[in-house]
Amino acid sequence: MNSDGTQDSRGTQANPVPRPAGPPQVPAMPPRPDGSAFLAWLRTPRPKAAPGVWRFGHVPRPDEEPEEAPVAQLLGGAVIAFLLGWLVWSLLYNGYLGDWWLIPLLAMTPDDWRTGAGDKTGFFITSLLYYGLIAGVIVVAVARLGRWAEIWRRFVAPRLRPRDPAPATPAPGDDPAQWPALRAAGAADAAERLAAEARGGFMKDVDQARIARAWQGVRTGRFSLAAFTGAVLKDGAAACPHPSGERDLPARLARHDLVTGQVRLGTTADDPRNPYAYRGTGLGLGPDLLGTSLVAVGPAGSGKTGSLVRPLTESLCLQALAGRTAVVAVGAAGAGLGPADAFDVVVRIGNPESAYDLDLYGGTGDPDEAAAILAEALVGDLDEVRRATTVLGRLLGPFRAVHGRFPGVPELRRLLDGDPGPLAELREALRAGGQESLLRELDAHERQTGRPGDPGGALADRIALLDRPAFAGFFDTSGQSRPFSLQALDHPVRVRIDLPARGHADASRMLARLVLAQFTASVTVREDRSLFACLVMDDASGVVTPEAVRGIQRLRSANAGVVLTLRTLDDVPRPLRGPLLGATGCRMALSGLTPWDGQDFAEVWGKEWTEARDVTDRQIIAETPAGKAVHMLRRVITGKAPTARAVTVRQVERERWSASELAHAVPPGHAVLSLTTVKGEHAPPLLVDLHDRG
């Protein structure tokens, strides 16, 4: 039941994918008094909800806002209804309204009871019951007239309801803590062991999610029932461990629910622009939404990293420990993506102490595929990818045929510069090996070199950015380093890549394009797509290219997604802004957005039909002396001329959020977010408080 996630399943590279840091040993768990907190968490209801709603303990709300009377009007009406009821009872009881209401009582009692000769006690009790009946009828009428039920619901019941009600005890067949699916499949011993671990306080949410994931593998036939049962009986809650052996992250900053796979990012504001069903609910994102990819735009300090990137990365790392996801987090060194202990592989490009290197060619052994990926990284922003792919392919193929590997950065730079020495060596080696087809490739490259439109010069200039002393020892292809390849995303690996943004901004953007190109190329050809793969890129400035947009569009069907943050849409070429927002299903505009950026969001969010009310005040002109006197008196008292108000209601089509509202009406710490699930369900743009995480 163990899968270390270190082998290249396609066999496209000689070396295995780097093993995650740490041996796959299960750490000892300290004993705990009981598992009541975990059981309460596990048994908390998680009803189905609209996209983006935090489902943990969610109480659904109606789709439309109920019409509620103002507080003053409601309380005033209740008091008036009570006084009216009191008056009616007083008039009846004191005989001011006659004795007609006593006719039923007189008809039901004997005459001697009323004269004193009969049963006085019986007459007293009967009269008391009859008066109570009449009073009850009056109270019911007064309560309906005064809307006492609404007063109870709005003001009294919320104060009587406990804040943390005890969860209802589920039926034995529905209790997730008893693992009913295992019992139904004949693994009662394993279910009982897991239930005992949960009651004893030895199980965490990551353990529950990881074992549930392993059980899913049993149901799909990937693992045998006997192997699963044996692992659970042997290790209990520590069964089916992650390759790193870790069962939790060193620290958590956000709220997570691994049953639904959600992380809570904030609370949907109680704002009229938000649908009523969303107001006041938590905002939770999971793989069902990230599978359509997300782009967030906001200036520096608006909360992109702390309120979005860090919680999402933390959630994906937790789910990787549960065997559900593979995550690659990319950002500048010190960007705050999470501690190094929370990741299996940390690639610190430009840092001599980095334990891992980055595979420049994505782990592929196909020269054409490697050329396409590298061309996208080097000149993807120059619209010369096709010609650059051809040039690189004519060099990488012959070099690999001769040396059994792809060239390193210095070697590739010399080839692109047209250095006659390396080219002559390649020619001689190919001729000696009888590689006529590759010789023709090399000849074609030499004929094209220096001609108008040759992208070789641009490629040489860009690869020179990586041929710097700061990167000495990186991007090695001779086997002297531990290169990490994104082909490892077949396994639940947690990866952090630190880019050398300081002093090497151009190289950093180029490496970010390289990672994105490798990610989109590797996840779409995975053999096992049940594992969700996500690339989280903090600051994607200069990364979005035409090929990148096409790659993002292909991710949804591959059970993968990307999260991109931008300071402004000006960091994306104008022709690609619309396609980028169209290719991503989730779009976030944070506070401080510029009006021209807001215009792009307003266009992609479109318009909706709303109800507009036009109020017109028309002055009333009196024609009689008495009327003029009354109007004069009203003018003296109110200071205004008597008017009549006319209200016109009409349906108009307006933007959901205008550019001006996005630029000036989003409070600090808030964002406007629209969502789309992988199944096609939509949520309209929502105003969200990112600081209120419940």
C-alpha positions, 0 to 999 in steps of 0.5 A: 500500500506504499507508493514512494512517488520517486520513480519515473513511470514513463521511463523517459529519464535515466535517473529516478525522480528525487525522493521527497525529503525524509525517510518513509517512517511513521513517527510515533504519536503521543497518546491522547486522552480521547478523540472527542474533538476529532469525532465531533469534527468528523460528524459535523454535517456538510450539506450540499451547497452552491459553489464556493460555500464553506460546507463544514457546519453550513446552514443553508439559506433561502435563495431569495431574501424574505421581506422583513418589516422594519424593527420599529414598525414590527415592534410598534405593531405588536404593541398596538395589537396587544393593547387592542386585544387587552381592550377587547377582553376588558370590554367583554369581561365588564359587559360593555359589549353585551352578554352574547359571547356567554351564550355557549357557556349558558347553553352547556351548563344546567340552570341550577348551577347558575342559581347556586342550588347545583354544583358550584365547583363544576360551574366555576371550573367550566366558566374558567375553562370557557373564559380561557378559551375566549382569551386564547382566541383573542391571544391567537388573533392578536399574535397573528395581527401583531406578528409575534412569531416573527418577533420571536424568530428574529429577536428571541430565538437567536439568543436562546439558541446555544452557540455550539450545539452538540452534534446529533448522534448519527445512526450506526449505519451513517456514522462516518467514525464507524467506517460503514463502507468498510463494514459493508465490504467485509472489512469489519476488523479494519473498520473496528480498528480505525474506529478504536483509533478515532475514539482513542485520539490517535487519528487526525483529519489527515489520517482519515483523508489518507485512509479514505483515499486508499480505500478509494483505490481498493474500490477502483481495483488499484489495491487489493482488499487484503493488502488494505486490511492488513495495513490497517490492522498493522498500523491503525491510523498510520496505515498507508503513509505518505512517502515522507512519513509525515502525517501533518504539516508543521503548522497551519494558518488557515482552516481546512476541512479535508472531508470536502477538500476545502480551505476557508479563505474568508466570509462572503460579505452581507452586501446587497450585491451578493446573492442572499444565499451567499451572504454571511457564509464562509468562502471555501475553495477546493480542487473542484474549483481549482480544477478550472484554474484561478487568476487573482489581480491586485496591487502589492499589499492587497493580500494575494500571498497571505490571504490566497496563495499561502492558504491554498498552498497549505491546503494542497500540501495537506491533501498531498499528505492524504494522497490526493494531490500533487502541488508545485508552489513557485515564488520569489525567495522569501515570498512566504509560500510556507516553511521548507518542512512543509514540502518534500522538495525545495528547489532554491535556484541560485542558492548554493545550499539548495539540495535540488536542481531544476531539470531544464528539459522537464525530464523528457528524452524526446528532443522535439518535446524538450525543444518546444518546452525550452523555446516557450521558456526562452522566447515565449513572450517574443512570439517566436516559439515555432521558429525557436523550437525548430532551431533548438530541435536541430541542436538538441537531437544531434547533441543527445545522439552523441552524448546520451544527454541534453546540453547544459547551459554553457554548452547550449549557449556555445551552440546557439552562438555558432561556436565552430568548435562544438559544432565541428565536434558534433559533425564528426561524431555524427559522421562517425556514427553514421547518423545521416539524418541528424547530420542533415539537421545540423546542416540545416541549422548552419545554413539558417544561422545569421539569416534574417528572421533567425531566432538563434540570436534571441535564444542565445541572449536569453540562455545567457541569462542563465549562464551566470556565476550565480547559477553555476552548478544548476541546470546540470545534465551530466548527473552531478546534481539532483535535478527535480522533474515535474514528471514526478507529479504522477505522485503526491509530491509537495514541491516549492521552487524559489526563483532568484527574483532579486538581481535576476528579474529577467531570468526569474520570469524566464524560469517561471515560464519554464515551470509553467510550460513543463507543468502543462506538458507533464500533467496532460500525459499522466497515466493516473489522472485521479491525482489532482495536480496544481501549480501555484505561482505567486507573481506571474508577471511576464509568464502569460504567453499564447501557448501558456493560455492554450496549456491552461485551457487543457488542464481541466480535462487532465484533473489539474489547475493553476493559480496565478497572481498578478499585480496588474493586468498590464503584466499580460499582453493586451491581446491575451488578457481576454483569453486569460480571463476566459481560460480560467474559471475562477477570477479574483479582483482584490481591493486597490484595482485600477479602473482599466483593470476593472474594465477587463473584469467587468467585461468578462463578468457581463451584465444582469437584469436588475430592478430599478426604482425611480422616485418622483416628488410632485408638488401638490397645489391646493385650490380651496382656501381650506386646502391652502391653509392646511398646506401652509401649516404643513410648510411651517411645520416641516419646512417643505412644500406638500408633495406626492410621491410617484414610484416607477419600477422597471427592469434594466440591464446593468454590469454586475460590477462596474470598473468604477465599483471594482476600483473604488467600492471594494474595501481593504482586505476584501476581494470580488471573486467569481467561481466555476466548478469542473462540472460547470456550476457557476457562482456570480461575482461575490464580495468577500472579506478575506480577513474574516475566516471564522 
